[in-house]
C-alpha cells in the first residue's frame, strides 16, 4: 500500500458548513492584526506630529538662541550707545568739580587779599595815632586773624592816649588837648572811637581856655589893684617931699 504524505495537510473530516464557518473565523482572526495595523496607521500621524514637533522645538531653541544672541548684541550696542552719555556725564561732573575747586581757591585767594588790605589799613591807622600823639600816645597793639596761608593778619588795633588835663596849668592843658585831638583825627578814616576822643579833647581844651581867661582876668584885676596901690603910695611920697609954706610972725 502506497501512502502519499502531504506535510502539514490536515484531512478535512468535519462538516463543510462548519468548516466554512471555521475558515471564516480564521479569516477574521487573520484580519484582526490588520485592524491593529490600521490602528497603528491611525496613530502614526501622532508620532509624525511628535516628530514634527521636534524640529519645531529645535527651531524654537535655535530661534531662542538667536534671540538671546540678538538681545546680547543689542545690550552691548545699547551699552555702547549709553557709554558716550555716561562718559559725558562723568566728564561734566569732573569739570564741575574742577570749577568748584577753582572757585573755592579763588574765594580763598580773595579772602587773603582782603586780610592783607585790612592788615595794612589797621597798621597805618594805629601808626597815625601813635606818631601824632607823641608822648601822650602809647604803642599800638593789634588783634590778629590767621589766614588760610598760615600767616597772621592784623584785623583790629588800638592806641592808648592820655586825655587828662594838666593840673593848675590851663595853657599847657590847651596845648596838650590840641595834640590829642590831632592824634585822634590823624587816620584817613577816623573811627567812631577816634571821633569821641577828639570831641573830648576839644571839650577839655575849651574848659582850659575858660580857666585861662579867668586866670587872666584875675591877674588883670590883681595888677589893677596893685597899680592903684602903687599909685597911692607914690602920691603919698610925692606929697611928703614937697617944702612946707611958712606964715609971717604976728606981733601983738
C-alpha positions in Angstrom: 0.0 0.0 0.0 1.4 3.3 -1.0 0.6 6.2 1.1 1.2 9.7 -0.1 2.5 12.1 2.6 1.4 15.8 2.5 3.2 17.7 5.0 1.1 20.0 7.2 -2.0 19.0 5.4 -4.9 18.0 7.6 -7.6 15.9 6.4 -11.0 17.5 6.4 -13.2 15.3 8.4 -15.6 18.0 9.5 -18.9 19.2 8.2 -18.4 21.5 5.2 -20.6 24.3 6.6 -18.9 24.0 9.9 -15.6 24.1 8.2 -16.6 27.1 6.2 -17.6 28.9 9.4 -14.3 28.0 11.0 -12.5 29.3 8.0 -14.4 32.5 8.1 -13.5 32.8 11.7 -9.9 32.1 10.8 -10.0 34.9 8.2 -11.5 37.2 10.7 -8.7 36.3 13.1 -6.2 36.7 10.3 -7.5 40.2 9.5 -7.6 41.3 13.1 -3.9 42.3 13.0 -4.8 44.3 10.0 -7.1 46.3 12.2 -4.3 46.7 14.7 -2.2 47.8 11.8 -4.8 50.3 10.8 -4.9 51.5 14.3 -1.2 51.8 14.2 -1.6 53.6 11.0 -4.2 55.8 12.6 -1.8 56.5 15.4 1.1 57.1 13.1 0.2 60.8 12.5 0.5 61.3 16.2 4.1 60.0 16.1 4.6 62.1 13.0 3.2 65.1 14.9 5.6 64.4 17.7 8.4 64.1 15.2 7.3 67.3 13.5 7.3 68.9 17.0 11.0 68.1 17.5 12.1 70.1 14.6 9.8 72.9 15.7 11.3 72.6 19.2 14.7 72.7 17.7 13.7 75.7 15.6 12.4 77.3 18.7 15.6 76.6 20.5 17.5 77.9 17.6 15.2 80.9 17.5 15.6 81.5 21.2 19.4 81.2 21.0 19.3 83.7 18.1 17.0 86.0 20.1 19.4 85.7 23.0 22.3 86.5 20.8 20.3 89.4 19.4 19.4 90.6 22.8 23.0 90.3 23.9 24.1 92.2 20.8 21.5 94.8 21.4 22.5 95.1 25.1 26.1 95.5 24.0 25.1 98.1 21.4 22.9 99.8 23.9 25.7 99.8 26.4 28.0 101.2 23.7 25.4 103.8 22.8 24.9 104.7 26.5 28.7 104.9 27.2 29.0 108.3 25.5 26.3 109.7 27.7 27.9 108.2 30.8 31.3 109.4 29.8 29.8 112.8 29.0 28.1 112.9 32.4 31.3 111.9 34.2 33.2 114.5 32.2 30.6 117.1 33.2 30.9 116.1 36.8 34.7 116.3 36.7 34.5 119.7 35.0 32.0 120.9 37.6 34.3 119.5 40.4 37.3 121.3 38.9 35.2 124.5 38.5 34.2 124.3 42.2 37.7 123.8 43.3 38.9 126.8 41.2 36.0 128.8 42.7 37.0 127.8 46.2 40.6 128.6 45.6 39.6 132.0 44.1 37.5 132.7 47.2 40.4 131.8 49.5 42.7 134.0 47.5 40.3 136.8 47.6 39.9 136.4 51.4 43.7 136.5 51.8 43.8 139.7 49.7 41.2 141.2 51.9 43.1 140.2 55.0 46.3 141.8 53.6 44.4 145.0 52.8 42.9 145.0 56.3 46.3 144.4 57.9 47.8 147.4 56.1 44.8 149.6 56.9 44.8 148.7 60.6 48.5 149.2 61.0 48.5 152.6 59.1 45.6 153.7 61.2 47.2 152.9 64.6 50.6 154.2 63.5 49.0 157.6 62.6 47.6 157.8 66.2 50.9 156.9 67.7 53.1 159.2 65.6 50.9 162.3 66.1 50.1 161.6 69.7 53.8 161.6 70.6 54.5 161.3 74.3 50.7 161.3 75.1 50.1 158.1 73.0 51.2 154.6 73.7 52.5 151.9 71.4 49.9 150.3 69.0 48.5 146.9 69.9 46.8 144.6 67.4 44.4 141.7 67.2 45.2 139.1 64.6 43.5 136.6 62.4 45.3 133.6 60.7 44.7 133.2 57.0 44.5 130.0 55.0 48.1 130.6 54.0 49.2 130.3 57.7 50.1 133.9 58.1 48.7 136.2 60.8 47.0 139.4 59.7 46.0 142.4 61.9 42.3 142.9 61.8 42.0 145.3 64.7 44.1 147.6 66.9 44.2 150.3 69.5 46.5 153.1 70.9 46.2 154.3 74.5 46.2 158.1 74.7 46.3 160.4 77.7 43.5 163.0 77.7 43.8 164.1 81.3 44.3 167.9 81.8 47.5 169.2 83.3 46.7 170.3 86.8 47.0 174.0 87.5 48.2 174.8 84.0 45.4 175.7 81.7 47.8 176.9 79.0 49.7 173.6 79.0 46.4 171.7 79.0 45.2 173.6 75.9 48.4 172.7 74.1 48.1 169.0 75.2 44.5 168.7 74.2 45.2 170.2 70.7 47.8 167.5 70.2 45.5 164.7 71.5 42.7 165.9 69.2 45.1 165.9 66.2 46.2 162.4 67.1 42.6 161.2 67.3 41.8 162.6 63.8 45.2 161.6 62.3 44.0 158.5 60.4 42.5 158.9 56.9 39.2 157.4 58.2 38.8 158.1 61.9 36.6 155.6 63.7 33.7 156.5 66.0 36.0 156.0 69.0 38.5 158.3 67.4 35.9 161.0 66.9 34.7 160.6 70.5 38.2 161.1 71.8 38.7 164.1 69.6 35.5 165.6 70.9 36.5 165.0 74.5 39.9 166.6 73.9 38.2 169.6 72.3 36.0 169.9 75.4 39.0 169.7 77.7 40.7 172.4 75.7 37.6 174.6 75.9 37.5 174.2 79.6 41.2 175.0 79.9 40.6 178.2 77.8 37.9 179.3 80.1 40.1 178.7 83.1 42.9 180.6 81.4 40.6 183.5 80.7 39.5 183.5 84.3 43.1 183.4 85.4 44.0 186.3 83.1 41.0 188.3 84.4 42.1 187.7 88.0 45.6 188.6 87.1 44.4 191.8 85.5 42.3 192.7 88.4 45.2 192.0 90.7 47.5 194.0 88.6 45.0 196.8 88.5 44.7 196.8 92.3 48.4 196.7 92.7 48.8 199.5 90.3 46.3 201.5 92.2 48.1 200.8 95.4 51.4 201.8 93.8 49.8 204.9 92.6 48.5 205.8 96.1 51.9 205.1 97.7 53.7 207.1 95.0 51.4 210.1 95.5 51.9 210.0 99.2 55.6 210.0 98.9 55.4 212.8 96.5 53.4 215.0 98.8 55.7 214.3 101.7 58.7 215.6 99.9 57.2 219.0 99.0 58.6 222.1 101.1 56.1 223.5 103.7 55.0 227.2 103.3 55.9 229.4 106.4 53.4 232.0 107.8 54.7 235.6 108.9 55.0 236.2 112.6 52.4 238.4 114.1 53.1 240.8 116.9 50.6 241.8 119.5 
